[in-house]
Amino acid sequence: MSMQLDAGQKRVLAALCVLAGVLLAGAVALMRVEGLSFADALYFSVVTMSTVGYGDVVPHTGAGRVVAGIMILTGVGSFMNAVAATSDHLLTRRAQKERMEKLNMVIGVFFSEAGTKLLRMLALLDTDLEGLRARLPEDDGWSDQNFRASALAISRHGYTVAAGLAALQEVKIFLTEKSPLLVRLLENPNLLEHETCTDLLWAVLHIKEELEFRFDLKDLSATDTAHLCGDLERAYRLLARQWLDYMRHLKANYPYLFMTAAHRNPFREPRPA
């Protein structure tokens, strides 16, 4: 399986390749003009390029001094560039990790306070909920293989919602109650780096606005109902995908919270009689 390198990794790899090339070229040149062994020539190249310069191995010929001078001019820069690229990459990864931790905390708040319940409400309106349930793991079957199978099932699911007046009224009341939370989450700067989560929150807020715009849901036409169901389906799809990512994060980092979330699986809620 091929591994995709990001920009920082490519920069580090390029810097290390240049460093290794200069190091080996200098060592080979010193072996030829100074008659050094490969170990001594490589050792001299390393101490020269790292600016340590112990002085225990020195060039004795004019050609050797020329090679040493070239290595100082090119090798030191290559060495410092490799060190800088590696340090920058490590610091960037650390900063990205910290941002992802903050983002996951925001996503956790969303699902804890609103997302899981909303997903449960929408799942109960799913016309093919039983088919989706059959492709998702049981509460005690959350292996890596089952996560992959669940991701495939969620990505291929149809997400067809049939919402009547009572269901729409329930969603309207719930989203009106959670409106301050949703707005505060959208104002969180960490969400700017997670387009999927931002799209999800906007989709949920759009449903709230659509429902509130229609003051009396009893007067909904068939066209309006179909439009609202389409909005619910879009949010349902985004919710399901984000929920699975959230579950994967909990299992990897917070197993005790994961067990609670697994028992609250929104797709396992029995339909009302």
Summary of the structure (lengths in Angstrom):
residues: 273
radius of gyration: 29.9
end to end distance: 48.6
largest distance: 97.5
contacts: 776
relative contact order: 0.10
helix: 78%
strand: 1%
